[in-house]
Structures are given as structure tokens and as C-alpha cells.
Amino acid sequence: MFTDGRRRLVVGTVAVLALAGCGAGNSGEPASSSPTAAATGDAAFRDTFRELVETNTTPSAGSCTLAAQRMADRLKAGGYSDKDIVQFTPPGRPKDGGLVATLGGSDTNAKPVLLLAHLDVVEAKREDWQRDPFTLVEENGYFYGRGTYDDKSMAAIFVDSMIRYRAEGFLPKAPVRIALTCGEEGGDQENGVKWLRDNRPELLDARLVLNEGAGGQLDQDGKPVTLEVQAAQKQYQDFTLEVTDPGGHSSQPGPFNAIAALSAGLDRLAAYRFPVQLNETVRQNFTALAPLNPGEVGDAMRAIVADPNDAAAADVLSRSPVYNAALRTTCIPTQITGGHAKNAQPQRVTANVNCRIAPNASPQDVQRTLNDVLAEPRIAVTPTDPFSTDIAKVADLTPAIVDPIRSIGQRIWPGITVVPFMSAGATDAIFFTDTPVYGISGILSKPNDTFMHGLNERVPVKSLYDGRAFLYDLTKAYANG
């Protein structure tokens, strides 16, 4: 998932669809197998997953093209012909390729259901990891390896599902299409979805897209609590802050110092909270989550819904980075450089400020706010990159979308709560202007337990197989819906 340290926000657009509960047989640490996936080609799926994880797709040393070729080989071995598969490589980027494969439908006028997953992963240094990040290891109920959660789990599930559909002779009403692309993580690789949009838009033309961006929560005992559906996400924007000065000898300091001026401005930014901007999505989600959060937090959720200007409620919710980001736009400094010599007054100092902008706010307004908060006219605030016109569409959670999630979810995890939400980060959903994109994996985990983008990334084995069963059936339901 794009951007370092992205936190997921449980911010729903509809009320909770089922009472919170615990599925039978899900206590304790994740088990090493799943009854929901029994006798459905587990070994073949595991081998597909292994091959993806063990194919290095980092920007520095890997190749998405190789991973795409290996998945194309599996699809062809599973019965897909050359005409069913499009392999593409952006010009001048031989390692940034991907593939699109299609299972035809009975309705020639129906647009496909598009299954989207990215092949690239963030960097992983062997010396920092306890295990080789590019060797799939199963240990203590987890699969370990770079990409096991983000996002080779979904890529493997989608390839596996496509092969199973062909093997069983499944003829959907609408076509089912898979797109495996590179560059989602922002590591200087060519973004495959953007390239397809600009060069082969017909391959992305779909009725709906199933994407990464959501999983679900297990409690500390490993019992299922929530099944998440991402329907919206914040806007990503970096700003460059710069202060320049003629400088001079450090032994004769003047009244102005570029580093001190920028530091004082950043202190003011750190103390500033953007105003609460509740949209209907956040309001309905807090209404739904309040019963699941007894005590002060649940009371604050009810209070902020009743009165968005309730400062006390906002203070309570702001203690949580997740809920704080749900309430407002956030901007924080992430990098700083400055000075040219130890014995000279600094002539230039710059900082990067990373903003996650609420859907109902604009980057231009945020830039004006930064200028006001920094309160130093010599701090120049400019967008690091031009303001993007690629903004993710807020997807409607209609009964046609929600009902299959609820039905299949209840079968796999009896009593689970379906919680739509908004992400604080960004995914490749930004490249779909008119097509609704839903982030949903069905891969449940304990809070902060996957180490996504960090050391020793992992996914619970049972959760992976349950997610496989969930997405297999959900895709069928949408293709026939």
C-alpha cells in the first residue's frame, strides 16, 4: 500500500451490518490451516503465493516483469490462452511490467469485475530481518516475508481464483478480469495502473474494482471482530518548506537564522490541529462503532456525531492516531535538510511536510493554512509535486455491494461486524475516475500485527486462507450479480 507508515482508518459509510461477534474455533493464535479452504487446491495456492513472495520486486533489485511472467505461466498452465492474457511493459522500464487476464462472461455487453493487485513491494534489507525477506517461511501460525500482506497475498488469491474458475468451468454473467501491476508503492517504478489508464484504458474499463486497502480485525485472542470495506481514501500531498538567507560567518550571527526560523515554524505546525471536518462517511461510522467501544471513546463518538464542535469529544478521539486522522486533515514534517558548513550561518534549509487531506478539503486550502500556521513570511511553502487531479472516487455502498459481503462474511466468520471505512493513505484507486473501487481482502489481523512496510512482515496463515475463500466467493457473486 502506497506511502510509508500509512494507517488505516475505520471510517464507515453505512451502519454496521451485523452484530460484533466471534466465529467458532478462532480463539488463540492463528491456526496453520483453514477448514473453509479445505480440499480446494491449498497446495497449488500456497505454491503460487510462495513463488510471488520469493520473486524480488523491490525497486532496487527486483522485477515486476518477472513476477508477472511467472503468473502468466501459471494462468496458461491453468487453461488460459494467449488471447486471454495481455502482458505489458512500459517503454524504457523493462522491470516494471504487469499483466491483465480475462475470464469471459456470458453477457457480451457486461463490463468486467476487475481484480486489482500490485506486484511491487517496499525495500527489505536481509541484515535487518530475522528471516530472509524473500523466502516464504511458515512459523507459529504466520507466513513471513516481504509482501506476504502487502500485496502479494491478494495477487496470489486472484491468480488462484482465476485458475479455479477455469478448472471448474465457471461461466460468469460478467467477465472477470485480473490486473497485476507495478509501482503502487511509489518506489520510482512506473505505475502500471496509471500507464494502462493512459495507454490501454480499455483494459481497466470495469463495472467495479476489488482492490487492496482493507482487511479486518482480530481481537487479542485471535477472534474475528470486524470485516472492513474501504469505500474512500484521503488525498496525498507533499509540501516543500524552504527558508533562504545570505548567511555569513558563524562567529558573527545576526538576528535571523534560517534553521531557527524553520524550526520555530514547524513547532507551531506540530501544535496545530486542523479543524474537525466530519463528513457523512465519518459520522455514520462513528455511530456504528460507538457500541463496540464502551466507555469514554464510545461516548466521544456519539458526542462528536451529535455536535462536530464538541471540543472535549474531539480531544478524546484525537488521542488515537486512527481516529484523529478520521476527524481532520493532518500534516507532519517528514524530512529536513539545511546548512552548508559547520562554521557558517545557514543559507538554505528545507523540510518536507506530508499532508493527508480530508476528502471534503482542497490542497489549495491546506497550503493557505500552512502559511498561516507557520506565521513566518520567509518560509516559502510550495507543493512538492503539482496538485494532482487523480483523486479517488468515493464509492457508493449499495445493497448490491454490501449484501454479498455480509452474506459470505457471516458464513466464514459467524457474527462478524462489517465496517466500511476511509483510508488515511492512497492506493491505485486514484486512477479510476468513474469506476467504483472497493478495498476488501477478507484477511483479518490483530492491530499492528502485520508489520506492513516494516521488519518481519507477516500474515496469519488461517487469515490468508479465509481471505482466499472469501474473495473467491465474493468475486463470483459480483460477476453474477
C-alpha positions in Angstrom: 0.0 0.0 0.0 1.3 3.4 -1.0 3.1 5.7 1.4 5.2 4.8 4.4 3.5 4.4 7.7 0.1 4.6 6.3 -2.6 3.9 9.0 -6.0 2.5 8.2 -9.0 4.5 9.3 -12.1 2.7 10.3 -14.5 5.3 8.8 -17.7 3.8 7.6 -20.2 5.0 5.1 -23.0 2.8 6.3 -24.2 1.5 9.6 -22.8 -1.7 11.0 -24.3 -4.6 9.1 -24.1 -7.3 11.7 -23.6 -7.5 15.4 -20.0 -7.9 16.5 -19.2 -11.5 17.5 -16.7 -14.2 17.4 -16.5 -17.1 14.9 -16.3 -20.5 16.4 -12.9 -22.1 16.5 -11.0 -18.9 16.1 -9.5 -18.5 19.6 -5.8 -18.2 20.3 -3.0 -17.8 17.8 -3.9 -18.2 14.1 -4.1 -21.8 13.1 -1.9 -23.2 10.3 -4.8 -24.3 8.1 -8.4 -23.3 7.4 -11.4 -25.6 7.1 -13.0 -23.0 4.8 -10.3 -23.7 2.2 -10.0 -27.5 2.6 -10.0 -29.6 -0.5 -9.8 -26.6 -2.8 -6.3 -26.7 -4.1 -4.5 -25.5 -1.0 -1.1 -26.8 -2.1 -1.4 -25.1 -5.5 -2.4 -21.8 -3.9 0.5 -22.0 -1.4 2.9 -22.6 -4.3 1.6 -19.6 -6.2 1.9 -17.5 -3.0 5.4 -18.8 -2.4 6.6 -18.0 -5.9 5.3 -14.4 -5.7 6.9 -13.8 -2.3 10.2 -15.3 -3.4 10.3 -13.2 -6.6 12.0 -10.0 -5.6 10.0 -7.0 -6.8 11.7 -4.2 -4.9 12.7 -1.0 -6.9 16.4 -1.6 -6.2 16.9 -5.2 -7.1 13.6 -6.7 -8.2 11.5 -7.2 -11.3 7.7 -6.9 -11.5 8.0 -8.1 -15.1 9.5 -11.4 -13.9 6.7 -11.8 -11.3 4.1 -11.1 -14.0 5.6 -13.6 -16.4 5.5 -16.3 -13.7 1.9 -15.6 -13.0 1.1 -15.6 -16.7 2.8 -19.0 -17.0 0.6 -20.3 -14.2 -2.6 -18.9 -15.9 -1.6 -20.5 -19.2 -1.0 -23.8 -17.4 -4.4 -23.4 -15.9 -6.1 -23.2 -19.3 -5.9 -19.5 -20.3 -4.7 -18.9 -23.9 -2.5 -16.1 -25.2 -5.6 -14.1 -26.3 -6.9 -14.2 -22.7 -3.7 -12.6 -21.4 -2.1 -9.2 -22.1 1.4 -8.7 -20.8 2.7 -5.2 -20.9 6.0 -3.4 -20.1 6.1 0.4 -20.1 8.7 1.7 -22.7 12.1 2.2 -21.1 11.1 0.4 -17.9 11.9 -3.3 -18.6 11.4 -4.4 -15.0 8.1 -2.6 -14.4 5.8 -4.8 -16.4 2.5 -6.4 -15.5 -0.3 -8.4 -16.8 -4.1 -8.4 -17.5 -6.0 -11.6 -17.9 -9.7 -12.1 -18.6 -12.2 -14.9 -18.0 -15.1 -14.2 -20.5 -18.7 -13.9 -19.4 -22.0 -14.9 -21.0 -23.3 -11.3 -21.3 -21.3 -9.7 -24.1 -22.5 -6.3 -23.0 -21.5 -6.6 -19.4 -18.4 -4.8 -18.1 -15.9 -6.9 -16.2 -15.4 -7.2 -12.5 -11.7 -6.1 -12.1 -9.5 -7.7 -9.5 -6.6 -5.4 -8.9 -3.4 -6.2 -7.0 0.2 -4.8 -7.1 3.3 -6.8 -7.5 5.9 -4.4 -6.2 7.0 -4.3 -2.6 8.9 -1.8 -0.4 12.6 -2.4 0.2 13.7 -5.1 2.7 17.3 -5.5 3.9 18.3 -9.1 4.8 20.6 -7.9 7.6 17.7 -6.2 9.3 15.3 -9.1 9.2 15.1 -12.2 11.4 14.4 -14.3 8.3 15.2 -13.9 4.6 12.5 -11.5 3.4 12.4 -13.2 0.0 11.9 -16.7 1.3 8.4 -17.7 2.4 8.6 -19.0 5.9 5.7 -20.5 7.9 6.2 -20.2 11.6 4.0 -20.1 14.7 0.8 -19.7 12.6 2.2 -16.9 10.3 3.6 -16.6 6.9 6.7 -14.4 6.9 8.2 -12.5 4.0 8.1 -9.1 2.2 4.8 -8.7 0.5 3.1 -11.5 2.4 0.4 -9.0 3.5 1.0 -6.1 1.1 0.1 -7.1 -1.5 1.2 -10.4 -2.8 -1.5 -12.1 -0.7 -4.2 -10.6 -2.8 -2.3 -11.1 -6.0 -1.9 -14.8 -5.3 -5.5 -15.2 -4.3 -6.7 -13.5 -7.5 -4.4 -15.7 -9.7 -5.5 -18.8 -7.8 -9.2 -17.8 -8.2 -8.9 -17.3 -11.9 -7.3 -20.7 -12.3 -10.0 -22.4 -10.2 -12.8 -20.7 -12.1 -11.4 -22.0 -15.4 -10.9 -25.5 -14.0 -14.4 -25.8 -12.7 -15.9 -24.4 -16.0 -17.4 -21.3 -14.3 -19.1 -19.1 -16.8 -19.9 -15.8 -15.1 -22.5 -13.4 -16.4 -20.0 -10.5 -16.4 -16.3 -11.2 -17.3 -13.8 -11.5 -14.5 -10.5 -9.7 -15.1 -7.3 -9.6 -13.1 -4.7 -6.8 -13.3 -1.3 -7.3 -11.7 0.7 -4.1 -11.8 3.9 -2.4 -10.6 4.7 0.9 -9.0 1.9 1.2 -6.4 4.4 1.7 -3.5 5.9 4.8 -5.0 9.4 3.5 -5.2 10.4 5.1 -8.5 8.9 2.3 -10.5 6.5 3.1 -13.4 2.9 2.9 -12.0 1.2 0.2 -14.0 -2.3 1.3 -13.4 -1.6 4.8 -14.5 0.2 3.5 -17.6 -2.7 1.3 -18.5 -5.1 4.2 -18.0 -3.1 6.4 -20.3 -2.2 3.8 -22.9 -4.6 0.9 -22.7 -7.7 2.3 -20.9 -10.0 -0.5 -22.3 -8.2 -3.0 -20.1 -9.3 -1.0 -17.0 -12.9 -0.5 -18.1 -14.9 -2.3 -15.5 -18.2 -2.2 -13.6 -16.4 -2.3 -10.3 -12.9 -2.9 -8.9 -11.8 -5.1 -6.0 -8.6 -3.6 -4.6 -6.3 -3.7 -1.6 -6.8 -1.3 1.3 -8.9 -3.2 3.8 -8.8 -6.4 5.9 -10.4 -6.8 9.2 -9.6 -7.1 12.8 -9.0 -10.0 15.2 -9.0 -9.3 18.9 -6.0 -10.2 21.0 -7.3 -13.7 21.4 -7.5 -14.2 17.7 -11.3 -13.9 17.4 -12.8 -12.1 14.4 -14.3 -8.8 15.2 -14.7 -6.7 12.1 -14.6 -7.2 8.3 -13.6 -4.0 6.6 -14.6 -2.4 3.3 -12.7 0.6 2.0 -15.0 3.0 0.1 -13.0 6.2 0.3 -9.5 7.5 0.9 -7.7 10.7 1.7 -5.7 12.8 -0.7 -1.9 12.6 -0.5 0.1 15.8 -0.9 3.7 16.8 0.0 4.7 20.4 0.5 8.3 21.8 0.5 9.1 24.4 3.1 12.2 26.5 2.3 14.0 29.3 4.0 16.9 31.1 2.4 19.4 33.7 3.8 22.7 35.3 2.7 24.4 33.6 5.6 27.8 34.6 6.8 30.5 33.6 9.3 29.1 31.7 12.3 31.1 33.8 14.7 29.0 36.9 13.8 25.4 35.7 14.0 22.7 38.1 13.1 19.1 38.4 14.3 17.8 35.9 11.7 18.8 32.2 11.3 17.2 30.1 8.6 17.3 26.9 10.6 15.9 28.5 13.7 13.1 30.2 11.7 12.0 27.0 10.1 12.3 25.1 13.4 10.0 27.6 15.1 7.5 27.4 12.3 7.5 23.6 12.5 6.9 23.8 16.2 3.8 25.9 15.5 2.7 23.3 13.0 3.2 20.5 15.5 0.9 22.3 18.0 -1.8 22.9 15.4 -4.8 20.8 14.8 -6.8 21.2 11.6 -10.5 21.7 12.3 -12.8 18.7 12.6 -14.4 18.0 9.2 -17.0 15.4 9.7 -18.5 14.1 6.5 -21.4 11.7 6.4 -19.0 8.8 6.0 -17.2 9.5 9.3 -20.5 10.4 11.0 -22.1 7.1 10.2 -19.0 5.1 11.0 -18.7 6.7 14.5 -22.4 5.9 15.0 -21.7 2.3 14.1 -18.5 1.9 16.1 -19.7 3.6 19.3 -21.4 0.4 20.6 -18.2 -1.6 20.0 -16.2 0.9 22.1 -17.7 1.1 25.6 -16.7 3.9 27.9 -15.1 7.2 27.1 -14.2 6.5 23.4 -17.7 5.3 22.5 -19.3 8.3 24.3 -17.0 10.6 22.4 -18.0 9.1 19.1 -21.7 9.7 19.9 -20.9 13.2 21.1 -18.9 14.2 18.0 -21.7 12.9 15.8 -24.3 15.0 17.7 -22.1 18.1 17.7 -18.9 18.3 15.5 -17.9 21.3 17.5 -17.7 19.3 20.8 -14.1 20.0 21.7 -14.0 17.6 24.6 -15.1 14.7 22.4 -12.6 15.7 19.7 -9.8 15.7 22.3 -10.7 12.2 23.4 -10.8 10.8 19.9 -7.6 12.7 18.9 -5.6 10.7 21.3 -5.9 7.8 18.8 -3.9 8.4 15.6 -6.5 6.4 13.8 -9.5 8.4 15.0 -7.6 11.7 14.8 -6.9 11.1 11.2 -10.6 10.3 10.7 -11.6 13.7 12.1 -9.4 16.0 10.1 -6.7 16.7 7.6 -3.2 16.0 9.0 0.2 17.5 8.1 3.5 16.5 9.6 7.2 17.1 8.8 8.9 14.0 7.5 12.3 15.2 6.2 14.6 18.2 6.9 17.9 19.3 5.4 19.9 22.5 5.9 23.2 24.3 6.2 26.3 24.0 4.1 29.2 24.2 6.7 29.7 23.7 10.4 31.2 27.2 10.8 28.7 29.2 8.6 25.3 30.6 9.1 22.9 28.5 7.1 22.0 29.8 3.7 19.2 27.3 2.9 17.1 24.9 4.9 14.2 22.8 3.6 11.7 20.5 5.1 9.1 18.1 3.6 5.6 18.3 5.1 3.4 15.3 4.3 -0.3 16.0 4.3 -3.3 13.6 4.2 -6.1 15.7 3.1 -9.8 15.0 4.0 -12.0 14.3 1.0 -14.0 17.4 1.5 -10.9 19.7 1.7 -8.7 21.0 -1.1 -4.9 21.1 -1.3 -5.0 24.8 -2.1 -6.8 25.5 1.2 -4.3 23.4 3.0 -1.4 25.4 1.5 -3.0 28.6 2.7 -3.5 27.1 6.2 0.2 26.1 6.3 1.2 29.6 5.5 -1.0 31.0 8.3 0.2 28.4 10.9 3.9 28.8 10.1 3.5 32.5 10.6 6.8 33.3 9.0 6.8 35.1 5.7 10.3 33.9 4.9 9.2 30.3 4.9 8.2 29.5 1.3 5.5 26.8 1.0 5.2 25.1 -2.3 3.7 21.8 -3.5 6.5 19.3 -3.9 4.6 17.9 -6.9 1.8 19.7 -8.7 -1.6 19.2 -7.2 -2.9 16.0 -8.6 -6.2 15.7 -10.4 -6.1 12.0 -9.6 -8.5 11.8 -6.7 -10.2 8.5 -5.6 -13.9 8.4 -6.2 -16.0 7.9 -3.1 -17.7 4.6 -3.9 -21.3 4.0 -3.0 -22.0 1.1 -0.7 -25.3 0.0 -2.2 -27.1 -3.2 -1.2 -25.8 -4.9 -4.3 -22.3 -4.3 -3.0 -22.9 -4.8 0.7 -25.3 -7.8 0.8 -22.8 -10.3 -0.7 -20.1 -9.1 1.7 -22.4 -9.6 4.6 -23.7 -13.0 3.5 -20.3 -14.5 2.6 -18.7 -12.9 5.7 -21.3 -14.4 8.0 -20.7 -17.8 6.6 -17.0 -17.7 7.1 -16.9 -15.7 10.3 -20.3 -16.1 12.1 -21.3 -12.9 13.9 -18.6 -10.7 12.4 -19.3 -6.9 12.0 -19.0 -5.4 8.5 -17.4 -2.0 8.8 -16.9 0.2 5.7 -14.1 2.8 6.2 -12.0 5.5 4.7 -8.2 5.1 4.4 -5.8 7.7 5.5 -3.5 6.8 2.7 -3.6 6.3 -1.0 -3.9 3.3 -3.3 -4.2 2.9 -7.1 -7.9 3.7 -6.7 -6.9 7.3 -7.6 -6.6 6.3 -11.2 -10.2 5.3 -11.6 -12.2 8.4 -12.2 -15.7 7.0 -12.8 -15.4 3.3 -11.7 -16.2 2.5 -8.1 -13.2 0.9 -6.3 -13.7 -1.2 -3.1 -10.8 -2.1 -1.0 -11.5 -5.5 0.5 -9.4 -8.6 1.2 -11.1 -10.6 4.0 -7.6 -11.1 5.5 -8.1 -10.4 9.2 -5.3 -9.5 11.6 -4.7 -8.2 15.1 -4.0 -4.5 15.4 -0.4 -3.6 14.3 0.4 -7.2 13.8 1.3 -7.5 10.1 4.4 -5.2 10.2 3.4 -3.9 6.8 6.3 -1.9 5.2 8.4 -2.8 8.3 10.6 -5.6 9.5 9.4 -9.2 9.5 6.2 -8.6 7.6 3.8 -11.4 8.1 0.2 -12.6 7.6 -1.7 -15.1 9.8 -1.9 -18.4 7.8 -5.5 -19.0 8.7 -6.5 -15.5 7.8 -4.8 -15.8 4.4 -6.8 -19.0 3.6 -10.0 -17.4 4.9 -9.4 -14.4 2.7 -8.9 -16.7 -0.2 -12.2 -18.4 0.4 -14.0 -15.0 0.9 -12.6 -13.3 -2.2 -13.2 -16.4 -4.4 -16.9 -16.4 -3.5 -17.3 -12.6 -3.4 -15.9 -12.3 -7.0 -18.4 -14.9 -8.2 -21.3 -13.1 -6.5 -20.4 -9.8 -8.2 -19.8 -11.4 -11.6 -23.2 -13.0 -11.5 -25.0 -10.1 -9.8 
